[in-house]
Every structure is written in structure tokens, then in C-alpha cells.
Amino acid sequence: MPGTETGPLVRLDATQGSPGAAVDWLTEHRPRIREAVARNGAVLVRGLRLDDRATAVAALGRVIGDPLIEREGFAPREVYG
């Protein structure tokens, strides 16, 4: 898989993925993404085609899993997905 791991920021290239395959690409690369975030605090994914809201919501869910439970009533969260 194309990508460079120089310095603290891991860069992954998703430009070779077919249109509409963002969720499949994230499913395939989720372990590497999560490991890079745990190790470095961030990862940059370039070329991931999120063409509509539904795809973006599905992609986010694929990477982070279930949303966090509201624990602080003074700072309520909005649900966008």
C-alpha cells in the first residue's frame, strides 16, 4: 500500500481506491490507521472519496466504531450521524 511514515505524521494514500469504495478501503486499512493514531496521535489519509453524507458517516463509523456516551451534561454533544 502506498504511504510514507516519516516523522510523527503517518500519511496513507487512498487515491487508488475505486469511487464508492471508501468504506471498503477503511475496513481493509483500519488496523494500520488505529495503530498509527495510537502511536503518533494522528494519521493523514489522502484521496479517500467521501462523495456524500451517508458515505462520510459510514466511513467515520468504520474507523472509530461506536460514538462516545454523553458524560458531561454541561457540554452536550450533537448527533450528526
Rosetta constraint file for C-alpha pairs under 8 A:
AtomPair CA 1 CA 13 HARMONIC 7.66 0.50
AtomPair CA 2 CA 12 HARMONIC 6.64 0.50
AtomPair CA 2 CA 13 HARMONIC 5.68 0.50
AtomPair CA 3 CA 10 HARMONIC 7.74 0.50
AtomPair CA 3 CA 11 HARMONIC 5.58 0.50
AtomPair CA 3 CA 12 HARMONIC 4.54 0.50
AtomPair CA 3 CA 13 HARMONIC 5.59 0.50
AtomPair CA 4 CA 10 HARMONIC 6.44 0.50
AtomPair CA 4 CA 11 HARMONIC 5.51 0.50
AtomPair CA 4 CA 12 HARMONIC 6.85 0.50
AtomPair CA 5 CA 9 HARMONIC 6.86 0.50
AtomPair CA 5 CA 10 HARMONIC 4.81 0.50
AtomPair CA 5 CA 11 HARMONIC 6.32 0.50
AtomPair CA 6 CA 10 HARMONIC 6.79 0.50
AtomPair CA 8 CA 40 HARMONIC 5.69 0.50
AtomPair CA 9 CA 40 HARMONIC 6.66 0.50
AtomPair CA 9 CA 42 HARMONIC 6.36 0.50
AtomPair CA 9 CA 43 HARMONIC 5.93 0.50
AtomPair CA 9 CA 44 HARMONIC 7.11 0.50
AtomPair CA 10 CA 36 HARMONIC 6.65 0.50
AtomPair CA 10 CA 40 HARMONIC 7.70 0.50
AtomPair CA 10 CA 42 HARMONIC 7.20 0.50
AtomPair CA 10 CA 43 HARMONIC 4.95 0.50
AtomPair CA 10 CA 44 HARMONIC 6.15 0.50
AtomPair CA 11 CA 43 HARMONIC 6.01 0.50
AtomPair CA 11 CA 44 HARMONIC 4.73 0.50
AtomPair CA 11 CA 45 HARMONIC 5.92 0.50
AtomPair CA 11 CA 46 HARMONIC 7.43 0.50
AtomPair CA 12 CA 43 HARMONIC 7.53 0.50
AtomPair CA 12 CA 44 HARMONIC 6.16 0.50
AtomPair CA 12 CA 45 HARMONIC 4.77 0.50
AtomPair CA 12 CA 46 HARMONIC 6.26 0.50
AtomPair CA 13 CA 45 HARMONIC 5.92 0.50
AtomPair CA 13 CA 46 HARMONIC 5.07 0.50
AtomPair CA 13 CA 47 HARMONIC 6.23 0.50
AtomPair CA 13 CA 48 HARMONIC 7.92 0.50
AtomPair CA 14 CA 25 HARMONIC 7.38 0.50
AtomPair CA 14 CA 45 HARMONIC 6.67 0.50
AtomPair CA 14 CA 46 HARMONIC 5.76 0.50
AtomPair CA 14 CA 47 HARMONIC 4.83 0.50
AtomPair CA 14 CA 48 HARMONIC 5.22 0.50
AtomPair CA 15 CA 46 HARMONIC 6.77 0.50
AtomPair CA 15 CA 47 HARMONIC 4.24 0.50
AtomPair CA 15 CA 48 HARMONIC 6.35 0.50
AtomPair CA 16 CA 47 HARMONIC 7.91 0.50
AtomPair CA 17 CA 21 HARMONIC 6.24 0.50
AtomPair CA 17 CA 22 HARMONIC 7.20 0.50
AtomPair CA 17 CA 25 HARMONIC 6.89 0.50
AtomPair CA 17 CA 48 HARMONIC 7.62 0.50
AtomPair CA 18 CA 22 HARMONIC 7.94 0.50
AtomPair CA 19 CA 49 HARMONIC 6.53 0.50
AtomPair CA 20 CA 49 HARMONIC 6.91 0.50
AtomPair CA 20 CA 50 HARMONIC 7.76 0.50
AtomPair CA 20 CA 51 HARMONIC 7.73 0.50
AtomPair CA 20 CA 55 HARMONIC 7.94 0.50
AtomPair CA 21 CA 25 HARMONIC 6.09 0.50
AtomPair CA 21 CA 49 HARMONIC 7.70 0.50
AtomPair CA 22 CA 26 HARMONIC 6.18 0.50
AtomPair CA 22 CA 48 HARMONIC 5.89 0.50
AtomPair CA 22 CA 49 HARMONIC 5.87 0.50
AtomPair CA 22 CA 50 HARMONIC 6.70 0.50
AtomPair CA 22 CA 55 HARMONIC 7.49 0.50
AtomPair CA 22 CA 59 HARMONIC 6.69 0.50
AtomPair CA 23 CA 27 HARMONIC 6.08 0.50
AtomPair CA 23 CA 55 HARMONIC 7.31 0.50
AtomPair CA 23 CA 58 HARMONIC 6.63 0.50
AtomPair CA 23 CA 59 HARMONIC 5.05 0.50
AtomPair CA 23 CA 62 HARMONIC 6.82 0.50
AtomPair CA 24 CA 28 HARMONIC 6.25 0.50
AtomPair CA 25 CA 29 HARMONIC 6.20 0.50
AtomPair CA 26 CA 30 HARMONIC 5.39 0.50
AtomPair CA 26 CA 59 HARMONIC 6.88 0.50
AtomPair CA 26 CA 62 HARMONIC 6.69 0.50
AtomPair CA 26 CA 63 HARMONIC 6.70 0.50
AtomPair CA 27 CA 62 HARMONIC 6.47 0.50
AtomPair CA 27 CA 63 HARMONIC 7.59 0.50
AtomPair CA 29 CA 33 HARMONIC 6.21 0.50
AtomPair CA 30 CA 34 HARMONIC 6.01 0.50
AtomPair CA 30 CA 62 HARMONIC 7.75 0.50
AtomPair CA 30 CA 63 HARMONIC 6.10 0.50
AtomPair CA 31 CA 35 HARMONIC 6.03 0.50
AtomPair CA 32 CA 36 HARMONIC 6.06 0.50
AtomPair CA 33 CA 37 HARMONIC 6.22 0.50
AtomPair CA 33 CA 43 HARMONIC 6.74 0.50
AtomPair CA 33 CA 63 HARMONIC 7.94 0.50
AtomPair CA 34 CA 38 HARMONIC 6.10 0.50
AtomPair CA 34 CA 63 HARMONIC 7.64 0.50
AtomPair CA 35 CA 39 HARMONIC 6.08 0.50
AtomPair CA 36 CA 40 HARMONIC 5.72 0.50
AtomPair CA 36 CA 41 HARMONIC 7.21 0.50
AtomPair CA 36 CA 42 HARMONIC 6.86 0.50
AtomPair CA 36 CA 43 HARMONIC 6.36 0.50
AtomPair CA 37 CA 41 HARMONIC 4.46 0.50
AtomPair CA 37 CA 42 HARMONIC 4.63 0.50
AtomPair CA 37 CA 43 HARMONIC 5.87 0.50
AtomPair CA 38 CA 42 HARMONIC 7.84 0.50
AtomPair CA 50 CA 55 HARMONIC 5.71 0.50
AtomPair CA 50 CA 56 HARMONIC 5.34 0.50
AtomPair CA 50 CA 59 HARMONIC 7.97 0.50
AtomPair CA 51 CA 55 HARMONIC 6.72 0.50
AtomPair CA 51 CA 56 HARMONIC 7.53 0.50
AtomPair CA 52 CA 56 HARMONIC 6.35 0.50
AtomPair CA 53 CA 57 HARMONIC 6.13 0.50
AtomPair CA 54 CA 58 HARMONIC 6.14 0.50
AtomPair CA 55 CA 59 HARMONIC 5.97 0.50
AtomPair CA 56 CA 60 HARMONIC 6.11 0.50
AtomPair CA 57 CA 61 HARMONIC 6.18 0.50
AtomPair CA 57 CA 81 HARMONIC 5.67 0.50
AtomPair CA 58 CA 62 HARMONIC 6.13 0.50
AtomPair CA 59 CA 63 HARMONIC 6.47 0.50
AtomPair CA 60 CA 64 HARMONIC 6.13 0.50
AtomPair CA 60 CA 65 HARMONIC 7.67 0.50
AtomPair CA 61 CA 65 HARMONIC 4.87 0.50
AtomPair CA 61 CA 66 HARMONIC 6.59 0.50
AtomPair CA 61 CA 67 HARMONIC 7.94 0.50
AtomPair CA 70 CA 76 HARMONIC 7.13 0.50
AtomPair CA 70 CA 77 HARMONIC 7.06 0.50
AtomPair CA 72 CA 76 HARMONIC 6.79 0.50
